[in-house]
Amino acid sequence: MEHTLPDGGTRPPDPAELEAKRARVATLNARYRHHSATAVLQGALRDPEAGKIAMVSSFGAESVALLHLVAMVDRKTPVLFIDTRLLFAETLTYQQDVAERLHLEDLRILRTDQALVDKTDPYTALNMTDQDRCCTLRKTVPLEAALQGFDGWITGRKRYQSPTRANMEFFELEEATGRIKVNPLAHWGPDDVRAYMEENRLPKHPLVAQGYPSIGCAPCTSKVAPGEDPRAGRWRGQDKVECGIHFGADGKASRSAS
């Protein structure tokens, strides 16, 4: 795990520690390679090899499926929700409704300190001039602080979502932090998510019916026309496709979906 420095920054794990983490991830992937999403979650939350794990959820269009799976395994799992202060009102209401319905016992609302927001983005216009910096300020900063003390975190990423995820494993190592990333839905497709939500009568995000199949912050999310890629409404017209809270194998922040 990364170590906090006196100035509030972090330094990556030493090479020996990283090598041990790589071996741990390899062991987990070998152990759960042919298992279901539920079994992978059970392994992540109960297997000593995985360590202390939290879940990070956007409470977006497909989030309820994984939230339900986690709740079925252990409702006490810490669930981290990043409130950027720029979310749709519908997302905030949906988050409360889903948390109550699933009886999540350790929901943590993350926000960047208001003083830092006021200093960095005093006119709430950063999303129009530097979207990557806005995502860092409002998403990455509070998430990194909240993940201190955890050995890993659960994500809802899936292989079908982009070419960069085509070979994604159930367990990955964040080289920059030494944390393990768990992707229990890696092999699910869109039909799997829809079927699971229907079979378990899970509530849909209200904006989906209004033409928003992928939902982020309100200023950076637009409706998607029939036939468009589901993520076409995220940062429309910009050279940006993902939000920045995931780290690639090179240890650099990749613009991955929250």
C-alpha positions in Angstrom: 0.0 0.0 0.0 1.2 3.5 -0.7 2.6 5.5 2.2 1.6 9.0 3.2 4.3 11.6 3.2 4.5 14.6 5.6 3.3 17.0 2.9 0.2 14.8 2.3 1.4 13.2 -0.9 2.2 9.5 -1.3 5.1 7.4 -2.4 4.6 4.0 -4.1 5.5 0.7 -2.4 9.0 -0.5 -2.6 9.9 -3.1 -5.3 9.9 -6.0 -2.9 6.5 -5.1 -1.7 5.2 -4.7 -5.2 6.6 -8.1 -6.2 4.8 -9.7 -3.3 1.6 -8.0 -4.4 2.0 -9.3 -7.9 2.4 -12.8 -6.6 -0.7 -12.3 -4.5 -2.8 -11.1 -7.5 -1.6 -14.0 -9.6 -2.6 -16.4 -6.8 -6.1 -14.9 -6.6 -6.6 -15.0 -10.4 -5.5 -18.6 -10.5 -7.8 -19.5 -7.6 -10.9 -17.8 -9.0 -10.3 -17.8 -12.7 -13.4 -20.0 -13.6 -15.6 -18.8 -10.8 -18.8 -16.6 -10.9 -19.0 -13.0 -10.0 -20.5 -13.9 -6.6 -17.6 -16.3 -5.9 -15.1 -13.6 -6.9 -16.7 -11.2 -4.5 -16.7 -13.8 -1.7 -13.0 -14.3 -2.3 -12.3 -10.6 -2.3 -14.1 -10.0 0.9 -13.2 -13.2 2.8 -9.9 -14.5 1.3 -6.9 -13.4 3.4 -4.9 -13.0 0.2 -7.1 -10.1 -0.8 -6.7 -8.1 2.4 -9.1 -5.3 3.5 -11.4 -4.3 0.7 -13.9 -1.5 0.0 -16.3 -1.0 -2.9 -16.4 2.2 -4.9 -19.7 2.9 -6.6 -21.0 5.8 -8.7 -24.6 4.7 -8.2 -24.9 5.1 -12.0 -26.9 3.3 -14.7 -25.6 -0.2 -14.0 -24.3 0.2 -10.5 -27.2 -1.4 -8.6 -26.4 -4.9 -10.0 -22.9 -5.0 -8.3 -24.2 -3.2 -5.2 -26.9 -5.9 -4.9 -24.2 -8.7 -5.3 -22.0 -7.1 -2.6 -25.0 -6.7 -0.2 -25.8 -10.4 -0.7 -22.3 -11.3 0.3 -21.7 -8.8 3.1 -23.8 -5.7 3.8 -21.1 -4.4 6.1 -18.7 -3.9 3.2 -17.6 -0.3 3.1 -19.2 1.4 0.0 -17.6 4.6 -1.1 -19.7 7.1 -3.1 -18.0 10.2 -4.5 -20.2 13.2 -4.4 -18.5 15.7 -6.7 -21.1 18.4 -5.9 -21.9 18.4 -9.6 -24.0 15.3 -9.8 -27.6 15.2 -11.0 -30.2 15.6 -8.3 -31.6 12.3 -9.5 -28.3 10.5 -8.8 -28.3 11.7 -5.2 -31.9 10.6 -4.6 -31.2 7.3 -6.3 -28.1 6.7 -4.2 -30.2 7.2 -1.0 -33.0 4.9 -2.3 -30.7 2.1 -3.3 -28.7 2.2 -0.1 -31.8 2.0 2.0 -33.3 -0.8 -0.2 -30.2 -2.9 0.0 -29.6 -2.2 3.7 -26.0 -1.1 3.1 -24.5 -0.7 6.6 -21.3 1.2 5.8 -22.0 3.8 3.1 -19.4 6.5 3.1 -20.0 9.8 1.2 -16.8 11.3 -0.1 -16.4 15.0 -1.0 -13.3 17.1 -1.6 -12.8 19.6 1.2 -14.9 22.7 0.4 -12.0 25.0 1.0 -9.9 23.2 -1.6 -12.8 23.4 -4.1 -13.3 27.1 -3.4 -9.6 27.7 -3.9 -9.1 25.6 -7.0 -12.5 26.1 -8.7 -14.0 29.3 -7.2 -16.5 29.8 -10.1 -17.4 26.2 -10.7 -16.1 26.5 -14.2 -13.1 24.1 -14.2 -15.3 21.5 -16.0 -15.4 23.8 -19.0 -11.7 24.7 -19.1 -9.8 21.6 -17.8 -12.0 18.6 -17.4 -9.1 16.3 -16.3 -8.2 18.7 -13.5 -11.8 19.0 -12.5 -12.1 15.2 -12.2 -8.9 15.0 -10.2 -10.1 17.7 -7.8 -13.6 16.3 -7.3 -13.1 12.6 -7.7 -9.5 11.4 -7.4 -8.5 13.5 -4.4 -11.3 12.4 -2.1 -11.1 8.8 -3.3 -7.4 8.5 -2.7 -7.9 9.9 0.9 -10.7 7.4 1.6 -8.8 4.4 0.3 -6.0 4.9 2.8 -6.0 1.9 5.0 -7.5 -0.4 2.4 -5.6 -3.1 0.6 -7.9 -3.0 -2.4 -11.3 -1.9 -3.9 -14.1 -3.4 -5.9 -15.1 -1.8 -9.2 -17.9 -2.4 -11.7 -15.6 -2.4 -14.8 -16.4 -4.9 -17.6 -14.4 -6.2 -20.5 -16.9 -5.1 -23.1 -16.8 -1.4 -22.2 -13.6 -0.6 -24.1 -10.6 -2.1 -25.9 -8.3 -1.3 -23.0 -10.4 -3.6 -20.8 -10.7 -6.5 -23.2 -8.2 -8.7 -21.3 -9.1 -7.4 -17.8 -8.7 -10.0 -15.0 -10.8 -10.4 -11.9 -7.9 -9.1 -9.8 -5.4 -6.5 -10.8 -2.6 -4.7 -9.1 -2.4 -0.9 -9.1 1.4 -0.5 -9.4 1.3 3.1 -8.3 -0.4 2.4 -5.0 0.1 -1.3 -4.3 -3.7 -1.8 -4.0 -5.6 -4.7 -5.5 -8.4 -3.8 -7.8 -11.3 -6.4 -7.9 -13.4 -6.6 -11.1 -16.1 -9.3 -10.4 -18.2 -8.3 -13.4 -15.3 -8.4 -15.8 -16.9 -11.1 -18.0 -20.5 -9.7 -17.9 -22.1 -8.1 -21.0 -24.9 -5.6 -21.2 -27.5 -8.3 -21.4 -26.1 -9.9 -18.3 -26.5 -6.7 -16.3 -30.1 -6.1 -17.6 -31.1 -9.7 -16.9 -29.7 -9.5 -13.4 -31.5 -6.3 -12.6 -34.8 -7.6 -14.0 -34.6 -11.0 -12.2 -33.9 -9.3 -8.9 -36.4 -6.4 -9.5 -33.7 -3.8 -8.9 -34.6 -0.1 -9.4 -33.2 1.6 -12.5 -31.6 5.0 -12.3 -34.4 7.4 -13.3 -32.2 9.2 -15.9 -31.8 6.0 -18.0 -35.4 6.2 -19.2 -34.7 9.8 -20.2 -31.9 8.9 -22.6 -28.8 8.7 -20.3 -27.4 5.2 -20.5 -24.1 6.4 -18.8 -24.3 8.9 -16.1 -21.6 11.2 -14.6 -21.6 14.8 -13.4 -24.4 16.9 -14.8 -22.2 19.5 -16.7 -20.3 16.7 -18.5 -23.2 14.3 -19.3 -25.7 14.6 -22.2 -28.4 12.4 -23.6 -27.5 9.7 -26.1 -29.4 9.3 -29.4 -30.6 5.9 -30.6 -27.7 3.9 -32.2 -25.0 5.9 -30.5 -22.4 4.3 -28.2 -23.8 4.3 -24.6 -20.9 6.4 -23.4 -21.2 9.0 -26.2 -22.9 11.4 -23.8 -19.9 11.5 -21.5 -17.7 14.6 -22.2 -19.3 14.9 -25.6 -17.1 16.7 -28.1 -14.0 16.4 -25.9 -10.9 14.2 -26.2 -11.8 12.5 -23.0 -13.5 9.2 -22.5 -13.0 8.3 -18.8 -12.9 10.0 -15.4 -9.5 9.3 -13.9 -9.9 7.3 -10.7 -8.2 4.1 -12.0 -4.5 3.5 -12.5 -3.0 1.6 -15.4 -0.2 -1.0 -15.2 2.3 1.8 -15.8 1.3 3.4 -12.5 -0.2 6.5 -14.3 -3.8 7.6 -13.9 -5.9 6.3 -16.7 -9.2 8.0 -17.5 -11.4 5.1 -16.5 -15.1 5.0 -15.8 -16.2 5.5 -12.2 
